[in-house]
Amino acid sequence: MSTNEPEAVVEATARDLGIGADDVRQLLHFLAPLAAHNVETYRHSIRVGVLAARLAQAHGEPGFLALFGGAWHDIGKLDVPNTVLRAERFGDEERHSVERHAWCGFLRIAGVYYEAGLVAGLHHAFQSRPYGLTPGRYPSQVVRAAQMVAVCDFYDALVTRKDGRYSEDERSRPMEIMAQYYPAHTRWISWLAAEGPGCLG
């Protein structure tokens, strides 16, 4: 994804899903401050939104919620200092600061589009050390979208981060590592292995 491509990739994905231009403008409008705050997080967010939407489309799930929830999943990082986001390693204080982003994302988005806010708040609730919103009596499409975003978030971070957060060994075996973290979603992981690298243009 080159510097000029992220917004065009979102627009093309939205068109394929039948999402209107006004909705896409809203998505990008609320995401724009993240580009100024931390451009790598912004680009990661767009990749996750597009991947989640394509994954949803391929498995008969609503692509709209996956696209919006995925693109906005890290918007709560606007409340995390940039010095923390750029840190190569997290201590306890930095980790606590970062882990607030799921809850902060829910608060930022819930008044705009409540279900996408739920996805942002829930996307870290399905891992071995969960944080953010606690899974509860949410609509099934919200939970599925949040799970898809979680898998796509982990996939993109694992294959794109070069900052020492993941070891070379982990980056060399992404699908095996993903299957350990998300054993219930091997079908989605297989799809990402086959289709993920080609979905972002």
Buried (B, 14 or more C-beta within 10 A) or exposed (E): BEEEBBBEBBBEBBEEBEBEEEBBEBBBEBBEEBBEBBEBBBBBBBBBBBBBBBBBBBEEBBBBBBBBBBBBBBBBBBBBBEEBBEBEEBEEEBBEBBBBBBBBBBBBBBEBBEBBBBBBBBBBBBBEEBBBBEBEEBEEBBBBBBBBBBBBBBBBBBBBBEEEBBEEEBBEEBBEBBBEBBEEBEEBBEBBBEEBEEBBE
